[in-house]
């Protein structure tokens, strides 16, 4: 009997230990080794309407919701004021639950849905979820904003998965807004070209709202993970005030989205001049070299060998306590990786938006272990002279001066002039009958774009006009051989040029 009693006591103690451990684990998920800034952190949930676009939901015809697109904004900001109680993690979850419900089942539904969409293990959170939602966060709801203007960071994702980064930045003097992105014709996001344009419109609306309702500096940064990183670059193409763009992972470094963004009507390499911070973890589809083409933008690259996909969200910190939350390989010390990434983002923003050169030095000359983070930079290549400038040089100084400019830029830029400038100046030479000049200019054109048919067709035209029929034939045939695979032309342009080459080549 005594032996049985001891066994019962042992089981009881084990259950008590298990309960206490679960409670500590739930609270400890928020632990992070980050040096927060001097500001208190305010938080606001703002529901507003974009009246320039139609509503996505059914609503009474007389209501505001029926006359525009509902936009949800979540804002973290530097704050001041008397000490109020900080929010709890459940407050973030309830903002995304149906009707703002705070009961445990509703909160779990929101949390598990986002985790399941990434293929995460929900069972890991079962023992700790109740205590997790009761964990204190650092933000205080509706606290008075601190005096002065602050730089803006637009970072769209799910607030309950990004709050650690957002709170950290707000404590260091940044206003962070997270717009709730929606689809074009329904609330579900479209991961295609239309969805990209709609997403940029949502981000632009958020920028306008923040400029109207908060004291923010003109230059801003935009940040995202995955498809949201592609939206960030797409917005930077349109708005030169976006002085900094941060890809926290994926998106612009993957083939699908790299091809997608090039289909945008706004895509133009010479418009992509804003600085970029490109952060990555090991993944077979992530190829940072895809961004090398953005040569007129300064690019800072950071590699985190011990992190993995989506671990720059809160999961990176939570992985310290709960192992293998997401089903990706190559995970190691994701929590320290997250902490170094957060510090890097802050230093980069200080450098680009606050013009703090000391932060730049710290970003590149830190003593962080290379097995956790590696940093490099590709400086921006200066923009090439435009058509007007080159035309003036040609008309005043001749083709040799153009060749000199070409050779001096060729030292640091494989494409010293863009395709359009080459072609348009060639057309001016044709219209003025300057075929000797055209021959020299088209030769530089062909050297710069060796896979393009147009430079050879222009050389053929010059040779033909100069009565060099053998050379003209060779150039026309070369142009025809390149035409089908020409990366610079669309199908309609190829058909037009094909007809011209076949009818215009020398007999």
C-alpha positions as CSV (number, residue, x, y, z in Angstrom):
1,X,0.0,0.0,0.0
2,X,2.8,2.3,0.9
3,X,4.5,1.5,-2.4
4,X,1.3,2.4,-4.3
5,X,1.0,5.6,-2.4
6,X,4.6,6.6,-3.4
7,X,3.8,5.9,-7.0
8,X,0.7,8.1,-6.9
9,X,2.8,10.9,-5.3
10,X,5.4,10.5,-8.0
11,X,2.8,10.8,-10.7
12,X,1.3,13.8,-9.1
13,X,4.7,15.5,-8.9
14,X,5.4,14.7,-12.5
15,X,2.1,16.3,-13.6
16,X,2.8,19.4,-11.5
17,X,6.3,19.5,-13.1
18,X,4.8,19.1,-16.6
19,X,2.2,21.9,-15.9
20,X,4.9,24.3,-14.6
21,X,7.2,23.5,-17.5
22,X,4.5,24.1,-20.1
23,X,3.6,27.4,-18.4
24,X,7.2,28.5,-18.4
25,X,7.7,27.4,-22.0
26,X,4.6,29.3,-23.1
27,X,5.8,32.5,-21.5
28,X,9.4,31.8,-22.5
29,X,8.6,31.7,-26.2
30,X,8.8,35.5,-26.3
31,X,12.4,35.6,-24.8
32,X,14.9,37.3,-27.1
33,X,18.3,38.8,-26.7
34,X,17.6,42.2,-28.3
35,X,18.7,45.6,-27.2
36,X,15.6,47.6,-27.4
37,X,15.7,51.4,-27.9
38,X,14.8,54.3,-25.7
39,X,11.2,54.7,-26.8
40,X,8.0,53.2,-25.4
41,X,6.1,51.3,-28.0
42,X,2.6,52.4,-29.0
43,X,0.2,50.3,-31.1
44,X,-2.9,51.2,-33.1
45,X,-5.4,49.1,-35.1
46,X,-6.9,51.4,-37.8
47,X,-9.7,50.4,-40.1
48,X,-10.2,52.9,-43.0
49,X,-11.5,52.9,-46.6
50,X,-10.0,53.5,-50.0
51,X,-12.9,55.3,-51.8
52,X,-11.1,55.1,-55.1
53,X,-11.7,51.4,-55.4
54,X,-14.8,49.2,-55.0
55,X,-15.8,47.3,-51.9
56,X,-14.9,43.6,-51.7
57,X,-17.7,42.8,-49.2
58,X,-21.5,43.0,-49.2
59,X,-22.7,45.9,-47.2
60,X,-25.8,48.1,-46.9
61,X,-25.9,50.5,-49.9
62,X,-25.9,53.5,-47.7
63,X,-22.9,52.5,-45.6
64,X,-19.3,53.7,-46.1
65,X,-18.2,50.0,-46.5
66,X,-20.3,49.7,-49.6
67,X,-18.6,52.6,-51.3
68,X,-15.0,51.7,-51.0
69,X,-12.3,49.1,-50.3
70,X,-11.9,48.4,-46.6
71,X,-8.2,48.7,-45.6
72,X,-6.9,47.4,-42.2
73,X,-3.7,49.0,-40.9
74,X,-1.7,48.0,-37.9
75,X,0.8,50.6,-36.6
76,X,3.6,50.4,-34.1
77,X,5.2,53.7,-33.2
78,X,7.5,55.5,-30.8
79,X,5.4,56.6,-27.9
80,X,5.4,58.5,-24.6
81,X,3.0,58.9,-21.7
82,X,2.2,57.5,-18.3
83,X,2.8,53.8,-17.7
84,X,-0.1,51.8,-18.9
85,X,-0.2,48.0,-19.0
86,X,1.4,46.4,-22.0
87,X,-0.7,44.3,-24.3
88,X,-0.8,40.5,-24.3
89,X,-0.1,38.3,-27.3
90,X,-3.8,37.4,-27.4
91,X,-4.6,41.0,-28.3
92,X,-2.8,40.6,-31.6
93,X,-4.6,37.4,-32.3
94,X,-8.0,38.7,-31.4
95,X,-7.7,41.5,-33.9
96,X,-7.6,38.9,-36.6
97,X,-10.3,36.6,-35.1
98,X,-13.9,36.8,-36.2
99,X,-15.7,39.7,-34.5
100,X,-12.5,40.3,-32.4
101,X,-13.3,37.3,-30.2
102,X,-10.8,36.6,-27.3
103,X,-11.9,33.1,-26.4
104,X,-9.2,30.5,-26.6
105,X,-10.8,28.5,-29.5
106,X,-11.1,31.6,-31.7
107,X,-7.5,32.6,-31.0
108,X,-6.3,29.1,-31.7
109,X,-8.1,29.1,-35.0
110,X,-6.3,32.2,-36.2
111,X,-2.9,31.0,-34.9
112,X,-3.2,27.5,-36.2
113,X,-4.5,28.6,-39.6
114,X,-1.4,30.7,-40.4
115,X,0.8,27.9,-39.0
116,X,-0.9,25.2,-41.0
117,X,-0.7,27.2,-44.3
118,X,3.1,27.0,-43.9
119,X,3.0,23.3,-43.1
120,X,3.9,23.8,-39.5
121,X,3.4,21.4,-36.6
122,X,0.4,22.6,-34.6
123,X,0.9,19.9,-32.0
124,X,4.0,21.6,-30.7
125,X,1.9,24.5,-29.5
126,X,-0.8,22.5,-27.8
127,X,0.9,22.3,-24.3
128,X,2.0,25.9,-24.4
129,X,-0.7,27.8,-26.3
130,X,-2.8,28.9,-23.3
131,X,0.2,30.4,-21.7
132,X,1.6,31.9,-24.9
133,X,-1.5,33.9,-25.5
134,X,-1.2,35.3,-22.0
135,X,2.4,36.4,-22.6
136,X,3.0,40.1,-22.3
137,X,4.3,41.9,-25.4
138,X,6.1,45.3,-25.3
139,X,3.5,47.4,-27.1
140,X,0.9,49.5,-25.3
141,X,-2.4,50.1,-27.1
142,X,-3.2,53.7,-28.2
143,X,-0.4,55.3,-26.3
144,X,0.4,58.9,-27.1
145,X,2.9,59.2,-30.0
146,X,6.3,60.7,-29.1
147,X,7.0,64.2,-30.3
148,X,8.8,64.7,-33.6
149,X,9.0,63.2,-37.1
150,X,10.1,59.6,-37.5
151,X,11.0,57.4,-40.5
152,X,8.3,55.1,-41.8
153,X,8.7,51.4,-42.5
154,X,6.0,49.6,-44.5
155,X,6.0,45.9,-43.5
156,X,3.0,43.9,-44.6
157,X,2.4,40.4,-43.1
158,X,0.4,38.9,-40.3
159,X,0.7,41.0,-37.2
160,X,0.8,38.1,-34.8
161,X,3.7,36.6,-36.7
162,X,5.8,39.8,-37.1
163,X,5.2,41.8,-33.9
164,X,8.7,41.0,-32.5
165,X,10.4,42.7,-35.4
166,X,7.9,45.6,-35.5
167,X,8.1,46.3,-31.7
168,X,11.9,46.3,-31.9
169,X,12.0,48.8,-34.7
170,X,9.5,51.1,-33.0
171,X,11.6,51.2,-29.9
172,X,14.4,52.5,-32.0
173,X,12.5,55.4,-33.4
174,X,10.6,53.9,-36.4
175,X,6.9,54.0,-37.3
176,X,6.0,50.6,-38.7
177,X,2.7,50.1,-40.6
178,X,1.4,46.7,-41.7
179,X,-1.4,46.9,-44.2
180,X,-3.7,43.9,-44.4
181,X,-3.3,43.0,-48.1
182,X,-6.3,41.6,-50.1
183,X,-7.0,40.3,-53.6
184,X,-8.3,42.2,-56.5
185,X,-11.8,40.9,-56.7
186,X,-12.0,39.0,-53.4
187,X,-10.3,39.2,-50.0
188,X,-7.9,36.3,-50.8
189,X,-4.6,37.5,-52.1
190,X,-3.7,36.8,-55.8
191,X,-0.2,35.6,-56.3
192,X,0.1,36.7,-59.9
193,X,0.6,39.9,-61.9
194,X,-2.8,41.4,-61.1
195,X,-2.3,40.5,-57.4
196,X,1.1,42.3,-57.5
197,X,-0.4,45.5,-58.9
198,X,-3.3,45.3,-56.4
199,X,-0.8,44.8,-53.5
200,X,1.2,47.8,-54.6
201,X,-2.0,49.9,-54.6
202,X,-2.8,48.7,-51.0
203,X,0.7,49.6,-49.9
204,X,0.5,53.0,-51.6
205,X,-2.8,53.7,-49.9
206,X,-1.2,52.9,-46.6
207,X,1.6,55.3,-47.4
208,X,-0.9,58.1,-48.1
209,X,-2.8,57.4,-44.9
210,X,0.3,57.5,-42.8
211,X,1.5,60.7,-44.4
212,X,-1.9,62.3,-43.6
213,X,-2.3,61.0,-40.0
214,X,1.2,60.6,-38.6
215,X,4.3,62.8,-38.5
216,X,6.7,60.9,-40.7
217,X,9.7,61.8,-42.8
218,X,9.4,61.9,-46.6
219,X,11.8,59.1,-47.3
220,X,10.6,55.7,-46.2
221,X,11.5,52.0,-46.3
222,X,9.4,49.0,-47.4
223,X,10.0,45.4,-46.2
224,X,8.5,42.0,-46.9
225,X,9.0,38.2,-46.9
226,X,8.3,36.1,-50.0
227,X,5.6,37.6,-52.3
228,X,5.5,40.7,-50.0
229,X,9.2,41.3,-50.8
230,X,8.3,41.3,-54.5
231,X,5.6,43.9,-53.7
232,X,8.2,45.9,-51.9
233,X,10.5,46.1,-54.9
234,X,7.5,46.8,-57.2
235,X,6.6,49.8,-55.0
236,X,10.2,51.0,-54.9
237,X,10.2,51.1,-58.7
238,X,7.3,53.5,-58.7
239,X,8.2,55.8,-55.8
240,X,11.7,57.3,-55.5
241,X,10.9,58.2,-51.8
242,X,11.3,54.5,-51.1
243,X,15.0,54.9,-50.2
244,X,15.4,51.5,-48.7
245,X,13.9,48.1,-49.5
246,X,14.3,45.0,-47.4
247,X,13.7,41.5,-48.6
248,X,13.6,39.5,-45.4
249,X,13.6,36.3,-47.5
250,X,12.5,34.9,-50.8
251,X,10.4,36.8,-53.3
252,X,12.7,38.7,-55.6
253,X,15.4,36.0,-55.2
254,X,13.2,33.3,-56.7
255,X,12.7,32.6,-60.4
256,X,8.9,32.7,-60.5
257,X,8.6,36.1,-58.8
258,X,11.7,37.5,-60.6
259,X,10.0,36.7,-63.9
260,X,6.7,38.1,-62.6
261,X,8.0,41.5,-61.7
262,X,9.6,41.9,-65.2
263,X,6.1,41.7,-66.7
264,X,5.1,44.8,-64.8
265,X,4.5,47.9,-66.9
266,X,6.6,49.8,-64.4
267,X,9.6,47.5,-64.8
268,X,12.6,49.5,-65.9
269,X,16.2,48.9,-64.7
270,X,17.0,52.6,-64.6
271,X,14.1,53.2,-62.2
272,X,15.4,50.7,-59.8
273,X,17.9,52.9,-58.0
274,X,16.9,52.6,-54.3
275,X,19.1,50.7,-51.9
276,X,18.3,47.1,-51.0
277,X,19.0,44.8,-48.1
278,X,18.6,41.2,-49.3
279,X,18.4,38.7,-46.4
280,X,18.3,34.9,-47.1
281,X,18.4,31.5,-45.5
282,X,19.3,28.3,-47.3
283,X,16.6,27.2,-49.8
284,X,17.0,25.5,-53.2
285,X,14.8,28.1,-55.0
286,X,16.5,31.2,-53.5
287,X,19.2,32.6,-55.8
288,X,20.5,36.1,-54.8
289,X,22.3,36.4,-58.2
290,X,18.9,37.0,-59.8
291,X,19.0,40.5,-58.3
292,X,22.4,41.3,-59.8
293,X,20.6,42.8,-62.8
294,X,19.4,45.7,-60.6
295,X,22.8,47.2,-61.2
296,X,21.9,50.8,-60.5
297,X,20.8,49.9,-57.0
298,X,23.2,49.4,-54.1
299,X,22.6,45.9,-52.7
300,X,23.6,44.6,-49.3
301,X,23.4,40.8,-49.0
302,X,23.1,38.9,-45.8
303,X,23.2,35.1,-45.6
304,X,22.0,33.2,-42.5
305,X,23.2,29.6,-42.9
306,X,21.5,28.4,-39.7
307,X,18.0,29.8,-40.4
308,X,15.4,28.6,-42.8
309,X,12.3,29.6,-44.7
310,X,9.8,31.8,-42.7
311,X,12.1,31.8,-39.6
312,X,12.5,35.6,-39.9
313,X,9.0,35.7,-38.6
314,X,8.4,35.1,-34.9
315,X,9.0,31.4,-35.6
316,X,12.7,32.0,-35.6
317,X,12.6,33.1,-31.9
318,X,10.0,30.4,-30.9
319,X,12.3,27.7,-32.4
320,X,14.6,28.2,-29.3
321,X,11.9,26.4,-27.2
322,X,9.9,24.4,-29.7
323,X,12.0,22.5,-32.2
324,X,11.1,21.9,-35.8
325,X,8.0,24.1,-36.0
326,X,8.2,24.3,-39.7
327,X,9.1,21.5,-42.1
328,X,12.2,22.9,-43.7
329,X,15.7,21.6,-43.6
330,X,19.0,23.3,-42.6
331,X,17.7,24.8,-39.4
332,X,20.2,25.5,-36.7
333,X,20.3,28.5,-34.4
334,X,17.3,30.3,-35.8
335,X,16.8,32.5,-32.7
336,X,20.2,34.1,-32.9
337,X,19.8,34.4,-36.6
338,X,16.6,36.3,-36.1
339,X,18.2,38.6,-33.5
340,X,21.1,39.4,-35.8
341,X,18.7,40.0,-38.7
342,X,16.7,42.4,-36.5
343,X,19.8,44.3,-35.5
344,X,20.9,44.4,-39.1
345,X,17.6,45.8,-40.3
346,X,17.8,48.5,-37.7
347,X,21.4,49.4,-38.6
348,X,20.6,49.4,-42.3
349,X,17.6,51.7,-41.7
350,X,19.6,54.0,-39.5
351,X,22.2,54.3,-42.3
352,X,19.7,54.8,-45.1
353,X,16.9,56.8,-43.5
354,X,18.7,58.5,-40.6
355,X,21.9,58.9,-42.6
356,X,23.9,57.5,-39.7
357,X,27.4,56.4,-41.0
358,X,28.3,54.8,-37.7
359,X,25.4,52.3,-38.2
360,X,26.8,51.5,-41.7
361,X,30.2,50.8,-40.1
362,X,28.6,48.5,-37.5
363,X,26.6,46.7,-40.2
364,X,29.8,45.7,-42.1
365,X,32.4,45.7,-39.3
366,X,30.7,43.7,-36.6
367,X,32.1,40.8,-34.7
368,X,29.1,38.5,-35.3
369,X,30.0,34.8,-35.9
370,X,30.3,34.0,-39.6
371,X,28.6,30.7,-39.1
372,X,25.4,32.6,-38.2
373,X,25.6,35.7,-40.5
374,X,27.6,36.8,-43.5
375,X,27.4,40.3,-45.0
376,X,28.5,41.6,-48.4
377,X,27.7,44.5,-50.7
378,X,27.5,45.2,-54.4
379,X,27.8,49.0,-55.1
380,X,25.5,50.7,-57.5
381,X,26.6,51.3,-61.1
382,X,26.1,55.0,-62.1
383,X,23.1,55.6,-64.4
384,X,24.1,55.9,-68.1
385,X,23.8,59.1,-70.1
386,X,20.5,59.5,-71.7
387,X,19.5,59.8,-75.4
388,X,19.4,63.6,-75.3
389,X,23.0,63.8,-73.8
390,X,24.4,61.3,-76.2
391,X,22.7,62.9,-79.2
392,X,24.3,66.2,-78.3
393,X,27.8,64.6,-78.0
394,X,27.4,62.9,-81.4
395,X,26.2,66.0,-83.2
396,X,28.9,68.2,-81.8
397,X,31.9,65.9,-81.4
398,X,31.2,62.9,-83.6
399,X,31.1,59.1,-83.3
400,X,34.6,58.9,-81.8
401,X,33.4,60.8,-78.7
402,X,30.6,58.3,-78.3
403,X,33.1,55.5,-78.6
404,X,35.3,57.1,-75.9
405,X,32.3,57.4,-73.5
406,X,31.4,53.8,-74.2
407,X,34.9,52.4,-73.4
408,X,35.2,54.4,-70.2
409,X,31.8,53.0,-68.9
410,X,32.6,49.5,-70.2
411,X,35.3,49.3,-67.5
412,X,32.6,48.9,-64.7
413,X,29.4,48.3,-66.7
414,X,28.9,45.4,-69.2
415,X,26.1,47.4,-70.7
416,X,27.3,51.0,-70.8
417,X,24.1,52.2,-72.6
418,X,20.7,50.8,-72.5
419,X,19.0,49.0,-75.4
420,X,16.5,51.8,-76.0
421,X,19.1,54.5,-76.2
422,X,21.2,52.5,-78.6
423,X,18.2,51.9,-80.8
424,X,16.8,55.4,-80.8
425,X,20.1,57.1,-81.6
426,X,20.6,54.5,-84.4
427,X,17.2,55.7,-85.8
428,X,18.4,59.3,-85.8
429,X,21.6,58.3,-87.7
430,X,19.4,56.5,-90.3
431,X,17.1,59.6,-90.6
432,X,20.1,61.8,-91.2
433,X,21.8,59.3,-93.6
434,X,24.9,59.0,-91.4
435,X,25.6,55.4,-92.3
436,X,29.3,55.4,-91.5
437,X,28.4,56.6,-88.0
438,X,25.6,54.0,-87.8
439,X,28.1,51.2,-88.7
440,X,30.3,52.2,-85.8
441,X,27.4,52.7,-83.4
442,X,25.7,49.5,-84.3
443,X,29.0,47.6,-83.8
444,X,29.0,48.9,-80.1
445,X,25.4,48.0,-79.9
446,X,26.1,44.4,-81.0
447,X,29.0,44.1,-78.6
448,X,26.8,45.1,-75.7
449,X,23.8,43.0,-76.6
450,X,25.3,39.9,-78.4
451,X,22.1,37.9,-78.3
452,X,20.0,40.6,-79.9
453,X,19.0,40.7,-83.5
454,X,18.4,44.4,-83.9
455,X,22.1,45.5,-83.8
456,X,22.9,43.2,-86.6
457,X,20.0,44.3,-88.7
458,X,21.2,47.9,-88.2
459,X,24.7,46.9,-89.3
460,X,23.2,45.2,-92.3
461,X,21.3,48.4,-93.2
462,X,24.5,50.5,-92.9
463,X,26.5,48.1,-95.0
464,X,23.7,47.9,-97.6
465,X,23.6,51.7,-97.9
466,X,27.4,51.8,-98.2
467,X,27.2,49.2,-101.0
468,X,28.9,46.5,-98.9
469,X,26.6,43.7,-100.0
470,X,28.6,40.8,-98.8
471,X,28.8,42.2,-95.3
472,X,25.2,43.3,-95.4
473,X,24.1,39.7,-96.2
474,X,26.1,38.3,-93.3
475,X,24.6,40.8,-90.8
476,X,21.0,40.1,-92.0
477,X,21.5,36.4,-91.8
478,X,23.0,36.8,-88.3
479,X,20.0,38.8,-87.3
480,X,17.6,36.2,-88.6
481,X,19.5,33.4,-86.7
482,X,19.2,35.4,-83.4
483,X,15.6,36.5,-83.8
484,X,13.6,33.6,-82.4
485,X,15.5,33.6,-79.1
486,X,16.0,37.4,-78.8
487,X,15.5,38.3,-75.1
488,X,14.9,42.0,-75.9
489,X,11.9,41.6,-78.2
490,X,8.3,40.4,-77.7
491,X,6.6,38.1,-80.3
492,X,4.9,40.9,-82.2
493,X,8.2,42.8,-82.6
494,X,9.9,39.6,-83.7
495,X,7.3,39.0,-86.4
496,X,7.6,42.6,-87.7
497,X,11.4,42.4,-87.8
498,X,11.3,39.0,-89.4
499,X,9.3,40.3,-92.4
500,X,11.6,43.4,-92.7
501,X,14.7,41.3,-92.7
502,X,13.4,38.8,-95.3
503,X,12.3,41.6,-97.6
504,X,15.1,44.0,-97.0
505,X,18.2,41.7,-97.1
506,X,20.4,42.1,-100.2
507,X,19.8,39.8,-103.1
